[in-house]
């Protein structure tokens, strides 16, 4: 089969369809035809019934029949490449040989940039909406109440947030980052410029921790105790240093007594944010210990909903793809909250630090305006799953 033959009859599948299958834990066979390095950095992950075979495209060019023989013929095959063309070609090869094969629209790039939007809370006072980027394990949230909207940790592709707020008939009035992120590019500054809503971040994070250069973006400094009204809810800033010097949590209090804590990278459902991404793990680990053991208990009660900025695996969420849980559940399952003295905690943290991705230094530059990548470079910087949590 030549590359120039008409392949319009080859069926496709969308990122949304793929994610729905993953959440339902349907048996799904992924044939990833990217090269081995790309696959190792950013493979598609599922729950228990997703199987992946990496068989690079160039091998199909050399031996179509031999490669096809390595692909199971008793199930539907979902073919993935970087940008679509190669997977379309391979799906066509398989289809010619009697396989039921489809290819991913837009390739892995479209999966990496796919956003899933769903309500966490829908109450008389308003909504908490989760905006997830499943390929990266990134989470952000919108609070919508009384015709107003606030965003917490919005990501690079801003249109999804603008559409959400417009569909809700609300006005964006506040944009909050819990910290200056290292793993992904924030949409906060761009949204502030586009809408006029103020963008808030702690000034400690407005200096690049390695370059020691100040931010050149417009931001409003936020600190412990600052509070804001968004419709009928109150949002209060709580300083939580450790992952970064300027990491803050935002506590939400609703009129019906419901509370939530947007924790950024301070604490996740099953782990916590590593303290070394500023290059100062040994110095920042004691601060993280005090935040977890002394500050966190003052911010929550057992029913407070923990709403983090990341997940590491899909089984951290529920069957509907919601990554939030009551603090009582998090306390019982999160090893970060296991009783330890400071020395034990420090040893545990420093012996379980994952690899430090070099891209994270540049992403921090981007997030305070020191660098402005093109879209292609931004995709490269953000490729793959976040590595913000401790690996232990």
KAMO-V84140 format. One record per backbone hydrogen bond with DSSP energy under -0.5 kcal/mol. NH is the residue of the N-H (numbers start at 1). CO is the residue of the C=O. If there is no record, write none. Layout:
# KAMO-V84140
nh/co
NH/CO
NH/CO
This chain:
# KAMO-V84140
nh/co
5/2
10/7
11/101
13/103
18/14
19/15
20/16
21/17
22/18
23/19
24/20
25/21
25/22
26/21
28/49
29/76
30/28
30/51
31/29
31/78
32/30
32/53
33/31
33/80
39/35
40/36
41/37
42/38
51/28
51/49
53/30
55/32
55/53
57/33
59/56
60/56
60/57
61/57
62/58
63/59
67/63
68/64
69/65
70/66
70/67
71/68
77/100
78/29
79/77
79/102
80/31
88/84
89/85
90/86
91/87
92/88
93/89
94/90
95/91
96/92
97/93
97/94
98/95
99/94
101/99
102/77
103/11
104/79
105/13
107/104
108/81
109/82
110/106
110/107
111/107
112/108
113/109
114/111
116/132
118/130
120/128
121/128
123/126
126/123
127/144
128/121
129/142
130/118
131/140
132/116
132/130
133/138
134/132
135/111
136/133
137/133
138/133
139/309
140/131
141/152
142/129
143/150
144/127
144/142
145/148
148/145
149/171
150/143
151/174
152/141
153/176
156/185
158/156
160/157
161/158
162/158
163/159
164/160
165/161
166/162
167/163
168/164
169/166
170/165
171/147
173/149
173/171
174/149
175/198
176/151
177/200
181/179
187/154
188/154
191/187
192/188
193/189
194/190
195/191
196/192
198/173
200/175
200/198
201/220
205/202
206/203
207/204
208/213
212/208
215/206
216/368
217/368
219/217
220/199
221/219
222/201
225/237
226/223
228/235
230/233
233/230
234/253
235/228
236/251
237/226
238/249
240/247
242/244
243/240
247/244
248/178
249/238
250/262
251/236
251/249
252/260
253/234
254/258
257/254
260/252
261/305
262/250
263/261
263/307
264/307
266/263
268/271
273/265
274/388
279/276
284/280
285/281
286/282
288/284
289/285
290/286
291/287
292/288
293/289
294/290
295/290
296/291
298/295
299/296
300/296
304/301
305/259
306/325
307/261
307/305
309/264
311/137
316/313
317/314
318/322
321/318
323/321
324/322
325/306
327/304
328/302
329/326
330/326
331/327
332/328
333/329
334/330
335/270
335/333
337/334
338/335
345/341
346/342
347/343
348/344
349/345
350/346
351/347
352/349
357/355
360/357
361/358
362/358
363/359
364/360
365/361
366/362
367/363
368/364
368/365
369/366
370/365
371/365
378/374
379/375
380/376
381/377
382/378
383/379
383/380
385/41
386/136
390/272
391/352
